[in-house]
Amino acid sequence: MADEKRITEEELQKIRTQTQLTFGKEYLRAGHYEKALAAFDEAAKLDPAEARALMGRSLALTRLGRYDGALAAANGIFNLEANSPHAYNARGVAYQAMGRLDEAQAAFEKSVTFGPQHAGSHYNFACYWAFRGDAERCRSYLERALEFDPKLNVIAATDVDLRQYRNEDWFLDLVAFK
């Protein structure tokens, strides 16, 4: 009889957590924020040390306009990872949504400092600069985000935060499907 590979409880737990994280991300992209929140909450229950669950939770709560909860989730990431680019990124998104632009900028600056190759930090900082109407800084951060994760071009192409640049040559060059 051949040796059978069995999935351990720990491996199964990781698979379940990853599944919930994937559902959460897809629900966020589709604009189903309550469903995203539920998926990220389930991922956090399955693995309380999963920072991505708190990051997703913070983003979903921001989209739902529940800013205190979004900031609490972002701050919770610091309990898991000191100087986390994810936590600063989540704070930046929440602060921007709240209109606290100086705090948002400071959070995004720390996010790219502590995660210089974290595509999401650069991407959200690009969206911040688009919001501020600074096309050059938006382009610069979007370019860096796409260097680290070229698949972000799919999101950028339809992101409402970047809509004012959709017909610009530099934007079309960056998000071109190659």
N, C-alpha and C positions, 0 to 999 in steps of 0.2 A: 504494500500500500504506500503510495507516494505521500510525502509530507504535505499537509495542507497549510496554506498560509491563512491565518485567521486575523481579522481586524481586532485590535485591542480596543478596550473601552476608551482609552486615551486617543487613539487614532479616530475612532468614531466621533468623539467629542469635537476634535479638530475639524472633521469633515462637516459636522452639523454647524459649527460656528462659521466656517467659510461659506457654507450655503446661505446662512442668514445674512452675512456681510454682502454676498453677491446680490441677494434679493433686495437688500436695503439700497445698494447703489443703483440698481435698475429702477426701483420705485422712485428714488430721488430724480433720476434722469427723466422719468416719465411724468413727474409732477405729482405723484401720489405720496404726499408727505406723511400722512397718518400711517399708511402701510409701511413706508420707509422707517418711520419711528418705531413701529412695532417690530420690524425685522432687526433693527439695530439693538433694541431692548432685549430681544431674545438672544442675540449674539453675545451681549454683555452678560446675560444670565448664564449662558453656557461657558463663557470664559471671561470672568471679571477682570483679567489682566489684559484684555484685548483693546488696545488704544484705538484701533480703527472703528470699533463699535461706538466708542464715545465721540470720536470725530464725526461719524455719520449721524449720531444722535444730535449732536450740536448743530449740524447743518440742517437736519430735518426740522428741529425746533426753530431755527432761524427762519426758515421758509414759512413756518406756521405762525411767525410773529411772536413766538414765546421766548423772548430774548433773555430773560433771567435764567430760564432753564438751559438755554443754549450756552450762556456764559458759564453756568455751573458745570455742564458737561465738558466744556473746553478746559475749565480749571481742574476737573477730575483727571484729565490726561496727565497733568503735572504730577499727580500722585503715582502714576505708573512710569513716567519717563520725565526726568528733570530736563529742563530746557528743550522740551519737545517741539520740533517744528510743526507737528500736527496741532498741538495745543495753541500755539501762537497763530497758526493759520485759521483755526476755528474761531479764536477770539477776534481776529481781524474781520472775518466774514460777519460775525454778529455785530461788532462795533459799527461796521459800515452800514449794515441794515438799520441800525439804530440812529444813524446820522452822526455818530461820534467819530468823525473822520480823522482827527489827530491821533486818537487812540488806535484806530484801525491801521493807519499808516505805521505807527510804531510797532504794532503787533506783526504786521506783514514783514517789516524790516527784520525783526527778530526771527521770524519764521524762515526767511531766506538765509539769514546768518547761521542759524543752527541746523538748517537743512539745505545747504547750497546746491544739492542735486535732487531735491525733492520737487518734482514737477508740479504737484498741486499747489505748493506755496508760490511758485513763480506764476502759475496760471491765475490764481486768485488775486495776486498783486497786479497782474495785467488787467484784470477786471476792475480792480480798484482804480487804476489809472485811467481806464476808459470812463468810469463814472466821473472822475475828476476832469475829464476832457483833455488829458495829456496824451496825445496820440503817440509821441515818441517813446515815452516811458511804457505805455501799453505795449507797443510793438516790441520793445526790448525785452520785457518780461515774458511776453507771449513766445517770442523767439526762443528764450531759454527753456521755457516749459516744454516746447515742442522738441527741443534737442534732447531732453531727458525722457520724454514720452511722446513719440510721434503720433500715437493714436489719439491724443487729445485734439487733433485737428478735426475729428468728427464732432466733438462737443463744441469746439470753437466756432465751427461753421454755422451753427444754429443758435449759439448762446445769445440770449437777449441782452446780456451785459455788454456784448461786443457789437451789437447791431449797427451802431453808428459808423463802424469801420468796414462793414461787409463789402462795400463796393470800392474800397481803396486798393490800389495795386499791391501795396506791401502786404495787406491782409490776405488778399487772394493768393499771393505767392506763398505766404506762410502756411495757409491751410489747404493748399492744393493737394488733391488726392493723387499721389504718385505711386 
